[in-house]
Amino acid sequence: MYKIFGISFLFFTLGCNNSSSLQDQFTLTLDISGELEGKTYLVKRDFGKWVNIDSSNINTGLIKMNGVISDPEFCYLKFGQKYVGIFLESGNILFNAHVDSLDKGIISGSKTQDELDLFKKSILPITNELNDLYEKYRAINKTQNKDSLNYVSDLIDRKDQERLKATLDYAYKNNKSIVSTYLTMSNNYYLELHELDSITSNFDSSIKETKYVKSLVERVEKLKKVSIGSTYTNFTMDDTSGNSLQLSSVIGSNYLLIDFWASWCGPCRVENPNIVSVYNDYHSKGFDIIGVSLDTDKQKWIDAIGKDDLNWMHVSDLNGWNNEAGRLYAVNAIPHSIILDKDGVIIAKNLNGDELRKKVSDLLD
């Protein structure tokens, strides 16, 4: 199923330090033809928020940015509302572009970027087809034609699985590569625990202490705590009226689906009618739902609940991807769901469509 992903799991630590050795320093030179509008930023993504590393007021010509870096890391050049990804590493790196085509800029001096570019080129036919399908999905989503949305969503899933297989094959074969660790981290939300554990364990000892591998190890440990067979992790959050609701207070009498979603998540809204149908058929038999929203706008959250007829418990801390419950349950893609039995043990994850109905039917029919 087509999902919406967060990228708060990418962590970078760049900064200036006069005591660092020369091999840890980088100089990024931007050679820009034409005149830029406004400032240029070098930024990183940290816990779901953009953090500035360096910036410049120069509008054309050469722009120089400096800093210190321990391992190659993926960052972004921000020109207005346009972001251009770039792998930074120690040494001198050059970004050459024209104002009218910044996304087609040429990067030189970064071997890690060169490797990433070669990989992207190898799967370009797949990504081009995916981009076409995403455009179709967005266009159809405006019409709210659910049958067409489901059809295109299935096509996206199949093509994305092809892309994922090529990516993981690369990471397994190139287990000493920082690019492999970055690609794995960027795609970890697709992977089952055993798959992520396997590929993380496969990385060579020479890169075990790099940031991406450390983040992957942390991710694996967090997923183990919320894997099938584990006991629920409690949380407390406000409902739409501002009343505090504790997860433990609704465990014990019925099977419980914890549904992570958001009003702005198209795939979530497409799946909602199916969840409503299952709830209406099985609530009286012992099936409950608690919706955990990754919204930041309370009114949009409430409006979506009403529009989609989601007549069950709802909570949110309105912190988006930094939602406390979402972080506890290692959620970085939505829709995301967990089914708890009457003892609060996780018995299923991420079921949708017919799979969800069949599971609930097996439990209660």
N, C-alpha and C positions, 0 to 999 in steps of 0.2 A: 504493500500500500504506500502510495506517495505520502511522504511526511515532511514536516517542517523541522529544520535542524537549527540548534543553537551552536555557536562556536566559542562559548565561554570556556571550553576545555583546552583551548590553546593558550599556553602560558609562555611569556617571554620576559627576560630580565636583561635589559640593555641599560647602560648608563655610562657616565664618565668617571674615571678614576685615574688620577695622575700617577699613582704608584704602580699601575699595571705595566706589564712588559709590552714591548713593541709588537710582538706577534699577536697580541690580543686586541690591538687597535684597528679600527676601520675608518676609511675615508670614503664617503659616498659623494661623487661629483655628478650633478645633474647638468647636462648640456641641453638647454631648452631653446628651440627656435620659435620665434613668435613671442607674443607677450601674454603672460599669465594674468589671470584676474584674481587678486588677493594673495594670501600667504600660501606657502607650500609646507606641508607637515610630513614628518616621518613618524609613523604611529605604530603601536602594537595593540593587540587585543588582550585584555586582562580581566578575567571574571565577568565577561559579558559587556565590558565597557571599553571604549577607545581611550588610550593613554598616549599622550604626546611624548616623543623621545627628543625630537629636535624640530626646528622650524626656520623658515627664511622669508624675508619680505621682498627679496629680489624677484623681479617680474620676468626677466629674460636673460639669456646668456648662461654663465656658469654659476651654479649654486653648490656650495660645499657643506656637507654635514659630517660630523665626526663623533666617535664614541668608542666604547670598549665592548668587546663581545667574547665570551668564552667558547661557545660552539656556534656553528652556523644556525641561524634562526630566520624564520619567515616573518617579514614585516610588511608594511604598506606605505607607499607614498600617497598622500592625500592632496589632490588638487581640487579645491572646491568640494563638490559632492562626488567626485570620481576617485576611486581607489585603485592603485596599481600595485600588485603584489611583487615582492622582491626578496630573494634570499640573501641576507647579509652574512658576511664572514670576515675574518681579519684580512687586512690588505686594502688595496685601492680598487674601488668599484665605480664603474661609469654607467650612467643612465642617459641615453641619447634619444631625444624625441622632439616632435613638433607639437605645438599647442593643440592643433586640430586632431591629433591622433596619439594622445598620450598612452592609451592602452596598447598601442603597437610599438612602444619604445623598445630600444635595443639595450640589453644589459650585458656588460662585459666585465671581467675581472672576478666573477664569482663562479667557481667550479661547481658549487652546489646548485646554483641557478641553472648552469648549463646542463647538469644531470637531470634536473626537474623538467627543463624544456624538452629534452630528448624523450623523456617518458611521456610527457603530454602529447608530443608529436606522434608517438607510437599508438596512442589510443584516440587520436583525433577523429577518425570516422565514427567512433562510438559517441564521443562527446558532442559532435555535431548533430547526430540523430537525437540525442537527449535534449539538446537545446531546442530543437524543433518541436519536440513533444511537450516541453515545458511551456513554450509559447502557445501551443494548442490548448493546453490545460488552462492557462490564464485566460485565454479568450472564451473558452467554454464556461469557465467559472462565473463569468459575468452574466451568463444566461441562466445559470442554476439548473442546467439540464443534467440531472443526476446520472442517468444511464450513460450519457456521453462522457461525463466526468469519470465514472467508474471504468469505462472502457479505456480511456486514455491513461488513467492511473495504472491500470494493469500493464499497458504497453511500457510505461515509464519504469515500472518495477522490473520487467523482464530485461530491458535494455540496461538499467542500472545494475542489475546483477551481473551482466556481462562486463560492465566497466569495473565493478568491484572485484570480480575474479581476476581480471588482468592486473589490477592494482595489487592484490594480495600475492599473486604469483611473483610479481616483481619484488615485493618486500621480502618474501621467503628466499628468493634466489640471491638477493643483494642484502644480506643480513649485516653487513658492516657499514651500510650507507645511512647517513643522516636523512637523506631524502626518503628512504624506506620508512624510517621512524615517523617522519612528518606525515607521509601518506597514510600510515596506519592510524596515527592519532586523528587525522582529519576524517577518517572513515570508521572510527571505532564504534559509532552508534549503530552501524549496520550489523555488528558482529555479536554472535552469542558468546557467553562467557568463555566456553571452552575454546572457541576460535581465537578470541583475543588473548587468552592465556597462552595458547600454543605459539602464536606469532610473536608475542612479547618475549617469551622464553627463548625463542629462536635467535634473537639478536645477539651478535657477537659480544664477547666480554669487553672488547675495546671501546664499545659505545654505551655500556651499561650505565655509566654515570652522566650521560647527556640528559638534557632537560626533557626531551620527548620520551625517552625510555622511562625515566623516573615518573613522568606523568602517566604513562601507560600502566606501569606497575601499580600506581595508586588507584587508577581506574579499575584494574582487575580486582584489587582488594575490596574496593567499594562495592563492586558488582557481586562479589562473593557473599557479602553481608545481606544482599537483597535478592539472592537467587532462589529458585524454586526449592521448597523444603525448609527455607529459613523462616523464623518467626518475624512478624511485622516490626517495624521501627515506628515508635509513637511520635506524633507531632501534634501541636496545637495551633489552630489558625482561626481567623474570624470568618463568619458567614456573611451573606449579603447585607444583613442588618447590623453587622458589627458585633454580633455575639460570638464569644469564644467557643470553639468546638474542638474537643480532643478526640483523636482517632480511636483511642482505646475505649471511649464511651459508646461507640457504635459497633463494637466487635463482640460476638458471643451468641447472638440469636439467629443471625442469617449469614449466608454467604455474602461477601462484600466485594464489589468492584471499585477499585480506586482508579478514577479516570482523569489523567492529566491532559489538559486541553487548553484552548484559548479562543476568544471570540475572533481574533485575526487569523486563525489557522484554518485555511481552506479545507485541507483534508480532514480536520477534526469535524468541521461543520457538515461535510459530506457523510461522515460516518455516524453523526448524531442520530439520524432517523432509525438506523439499525439498532443502536443502543436503546432508543426509546421503545422500539418494538419489543425487544427482549425484556426490558424492564416492565412494560405493561403486561406481558404474558406471564412473567415469573415473580413479580414482586410479592403477590399474595401467597406464593408458595415458599418464600424464604430467600428472596434475592434483593439486595439493597445496592445502592450506588452512592459514592461520595465523589463529587467532581472537584478537582483541584485545578484552578485556573492559573495560567501563566500570563494573565493580563496585567496591564499597568493602569488602565482606565476603568474605574469602577462602573461607570454608567454603561459603557460598551459591553462589559462583562454581564451586567444585569439584563441589558437589552437582548443579548444573545441567548441567555437562559430562557427568557420569555418567548422569543421568536422560534426557538427550536423545541419548545415544550419539554424542557429538561426538568421534570417534576420530582427531583430528588435533592439530597443535601449538597450544598456547594460552599466551598471555602477558597480563600485566596489571601495572600499578603500583598498583592499588587506589586510584586517585585520582578515580574517578568521571568527571564531565565534564571534569576537569582532566587526564585521561590524556594523557601526553606525546605518544604516537603520534596520538591523536585530534586534538590541537592542531596537530601537524605537517601532518595531512591535512585540516584544516579541517572536522572532524566536529562538527556540532551537532544531529544527528538520527540515531537508530538505529532499525532496522538500516541500516548503511551498508557498502558493499563496494567493493573495487577489484580488478581483475584485472590482473596483470602478466604480460608475456610472458617468455620465457627470458632476455632481455637486461635485464629489469627496467624495461621501458617500460610505462606505463599504457595498456591497450588497451580497457578498459571500466569503467564505474562503475554501482553501484546496480542491478544486475540481480537479479531474484528470480523465483520461480515458473518458468513455462515459458521465460521469456526467458533465465534463467541456463542452463537445460539446453540450449537451442538454441545459445547462444554456445559453450559447452564442446563440444557436439557438432560444431559447425562447425570448431573448432580441432583436435579429436582424432579424429573419425571418418573 
